[in-house]
Amino acid sequence: MSEQRKPPVTTGQIFETDIVGLTLDGEGVGRFNGFTLFIEGALPGEKVRAEVVSVGKSFGKARLESVLVKSVHRRNPPCPIYDQCGGCQLQHLNYPGQLQWKRQYVVDSLVRIGKLPVAGEPQRAEAAADAAREPITVHPVIGMDDPWRYRNKAQVPIGESEGGLVGGFYEQGSHDIVDMNACLIQEEENEQTVRAVKGAAGSLGISAYNRATGRGLLRHVVVRHAATTGQRMVVLITNGLNIPHQDELIGLIREQVPGVVSIVQNINTERTAVVFGKDTRTLWGEDVIYDEIGGIRFAISARSFYQVNPVQTRRLYESAVRYAGLTGEETVVDAYCGIGTISLFLARHARQVYGVEIVPEAIEDARRNAALNGIHNVEFAVGAAERVLPRWQASGIRPDVIVVDPPRKGCDQVLIDSLLESRPSRIVYVSCNPSTLARDLRLLEDGGYRTVEVQPVDMFPHTVHVESVIWMVQK
């Protein structure tokens, strides 16, 4: 047996390298002695000095020592705890640079994983097989005019220190909670609400949950803010049912949080990192708060999935409606419909919309939202899309357009087969993960569809995430 080849770098070694790209975690990519090293904080186009901190079989990690040649896109991160938090990965890259990188991330995924031709990009041999087809147009990313203070939901772990309750974020690589009173991507209303709840609970001696021992009561505080109505919701996630001084706590929150209309408790007694437990009850006020996107009103409960950036959500959904090409005569299926957000946008332009979602509570919310808006040409069903679609097809429903908005893992193979079996004239794919998007587009292309355009949308500025809306037609 041949001796395993040793990596050409060692831990502690200092080296210089040119940065040629970014990883999907926002780390700079460099090479030394022919070996790939990922360097947090380094940017493409820079020359840096770094120290090797770990070495694997095919790549290593290095710590940035100094920047010898700076990128024109480098800036000082405005957040004072940027290096500790890890919630944002790209604050050291200016916003135009972020948008450029996110578009290239989408393009590279389509070319490398999907083997698809993209306009303006060198064609791979695999993509050249269908030389007659038009290459895919990938538009510039739709960014924000003001890419700060956009999140309408905060989810904060609670801990204890000598000064009382703390709430903020887990320090990178540990379960230690670092107190945080300001976050530049959170709406200020959420910060104010979290501070008020921490102060109120601390003044009443309510204990914080300890992950190591499994003891203590208050695990997380989740707050939601509806920008169009000003309504706020407070969710107390507790390690047990009984809250000491519950009435006093509710009174203090109502007194100190402007616009609060709902105070909810969620009970989670499991030794788990999962935030929400199964049981939820309203302690005071309404079960939901109300918000609007694009003139459509939504009821949002404690566990509803609702996009956290309403400004960009409208742009995302408008792109989906545009690619659906609706004239008012079409039957549309919305797979992964959630609480009906895209479905209701589509219903204003289609003859009939059918939405399917595997989470029963989400379908209850979807039906409530349809009724809330007086939209009657939409029908919702509980179940896995890959099972419900064939059932609808057997009952005579023939979709002209299918919209899919899957989780990060992408579409299940069975759902891909169901889409191909349904043969809609158009497929609109809404993606939050360029890698699984490219994989699924390849499968749909092999099944008889052609990708026409891609519209990336920056839903989460200063992070590595990018959403995309894709227009596909039958070949």
SULCORWO-V959039 format. One record per backbone hydrogen bond with DSSP energy under -0.5 kcal/mol. CO is the residue of the C=O (numbers start at 1). NH is the residue of the N-H. If there is no record, write none. Layout:
co->[CO & CO]
nh->[NH & NH]
//
This chain:
co->[10 & 13 & 15 & 17 & 18 & 19 & 21 & 23 & 27 & 28 & 28 & 29 & 29 & 30 & 32 & 35 & 36 & 37 & 38 & 38 & 39 & 39 & 40 & 43 & 46 & 47 & 47 & 48 & 49 & 49 & 50 & 51 & 52 & 54 & 58 & 59 & 60 & 61 & 61 & 62 & 63 & 66 & 66 & 69 & 71 & 73 & 79 & 81 & 81 & 82 & 84 & 90 & 92 & 94 & 95 & 96 & 97 & 98 & 99 & 100 & 101 & 102 & 103 & 104 & 105 & 106 & 107 & 108 & 109 & 109 & 110 & 117 & 118 & 124 & 126 & 127 & 128 & 129 & 130 & 136 & 136 & 137 & 137 & 139 & 141 & 142 & 146 & 151 & 152 & 154 & 156 & 157 & 159 & 161 & 164 & 166 & 167 & 169 & 171 & 176 & 176 & 177 & 178 & 183 & 184 & 185 & 185 & 187 & 187 & 188 & 189 & 190 & 191 & 192 & 193 & 194 & 195 & 196 & 197 & 198 & 199 & 200 & 201 & 202 & 207 & 209 & 210 & 215 & 217 & 217 & 218 & 219 & 220 & 221 & 222 & 223 & 224 & 225 & 226 & 231 & 232 & 232 & 233 & 234 & 234 & 235 & 235 & 236 & 236 & 237 & 237 & 238 & 238 & 242 & 243 & 245 & 246 & 247 & 248 & 249 & 250 & 251 & 252 & 253 & 256 & 257 & 259 & 261 & 262 & 263 & 263 & 264 & 265 & 266 & 266 & 267 & 270 & 279 & 281 & 281 & 284 & 289 & 291 & 293 & 296 & 298 & 298 & 299 & 300 & 301 & 304 & 308 & 308 & 309 & 310 & 311 & 312 & 313 & 314 & 315 & 316 & 317 & 318 & 319 & 320 & 321 & 321 & 322 & 330 & 330 & 330 & 331 & 331 & 332 & 333 & 333 & 334 & 335 & 337 & 337 & 340 & 341 & 342 & 343 & 344 & 345 & 346 & 346 & 349 & 352 & 353 & 354 & 355 & 356 & 356 & 357 & 358 & 359 & 360 & 361 & 362 & 363 & 364 & 365 & 366 & 367 & 368 & 369 & 370 & 371 & 374 & 377 & 379 & 381 & 384 & 384 & 385 & 387 & 388 & 389 & 390 & 391 & 392 & 393 & 396 & 397 & 400 & 400 & 401 & 402 & 403 & 404 & 407 & 412 & 413 & 414 & 415 & 416 & 417 & 418 & 419 & 419 & 425 & 426 & 427 & 427 & 428 & 428 & 429 & 429 & 431 & 433 & 434 & 435 & 436 & 437 & 438 & 439 & 440 & 441 & 442 & 443 & 444 & 445 & 448 & 450 & 452 & 453 & 454 & 454 & 455 & 456 & 457 & 457 & 460 & 462 & 462 & 467 & 468 & 469 & 470 & 470 & 471 & 471 & 472 & 473]
nh->[13 & 52 & 50 & 48 & 20 & 45 & 29 & 26 & 23 & 30 & 39 & 20 & 21 & 37 & 35 & 32 & 60 & 30 & 40 & 62 & 28 & 42 & 64 & 46 & 19 & 68 & 69 & 17 & 65 & 66 & 15 & 63 & 12 & 61 & 36 & 56 & 38 & 53 & 54 & 40 & 51 & 49 & 68 & 47 & 74 & 94 & 82 & 84 & 85 & 86 & 172 & 93 & 75 & 98 & 99 & 100 & 101 & 102 & 103 & 104 & 105 & 106 & 107 & 108 & 109 & 110 & 111 & 112 & 113 & 114 & 116 & 136 & 121 & 128 & 129 & 130 & 131 & 131 & 133 & 119 & 138 & 139 & 454 & 456 & 143 & 458 & 148 & 187 & 225 & 223 & 221 & 168 & 166 & 164 & 161 & 159 & 180 & 178 & 174 & 171 & 178 & 179 & 169 & 186 & 149 & 150 & 151 & 190 & 191 & 192 & 193 & 194 & 195 & 196 & 197 & 198 & 199 & 200 & 201 & 202 & 203 & 204 & 206 & 205 & 218 & 211 & 214 & 210 & 219 & 239 & 209 & 158 & 237 & 156 & 235 & 154 & 233 & 227 & 230 & 226 & 261 & 262 & 224 & 236 & 264 & 222 & 237 & 238 & 266 & 219 & 220 & 240 & 268 & 244 & 246 & 249 & 250 & 251 & 252 & 253 & 254 & 255 & 256 & 257 & 258 & 260 & 232 & 286 & 234 & 283 & 284 & 236 & 281 & 238 & 268 & 279 & 272 & 267 & 265 & 283 & 263 & 300 & 298 & 296 & 293 & 291 & 300 & 301 & 289 & 304 & 306 & 152 & 310 & 313 & 314 & 315 & 316 & 317 & 318 & 319 & 320 & 321 & 322 & 323 & 324 & 325 & 326 & 325 & 332 & 351 & 352 & 400 & 401 & 354 & 335 & 403 & 356 & 405 & 340 & 341 & 344 & 345 & 346 & 347 & 348 & 348 & 349 & 350 & 328 & 332 & 379 & 334 & 381 & 336 & 337 & 383 & 360 & 363 & 364 & 365 & 366 & 367 & 368 & 369 & 370 & 371 & 372 & 373 & 375 & 374 & 376 & 353 & 355 & 357 & 387 & 388 & 389 & 391 & 392 & 393 & 394 & 395 & 397 & 396 & 398 & 399 & 425 & 426 & 333 & 428 & 335 & 430 & 410 & 416 & 417 & 418 & 419 & 420 & 421 & 422 & 423 & 424 & 474 & 402 & 429 & 472 & 404 & 430 & 431 & 470 & 468 & 437 & 438 & 439 & 440 & 441 & 442 & 443 & 444 & 445 & 446 & 447 & 449 & 448 & 475 & 473 & 137 & 471 & 139 & 456 & 469 & 142 & 459 & 467 & 463 & 89 & 90 & 457 & 431 & 455 & 429 & 472 & 452 & 453 & 427 & 450]
//
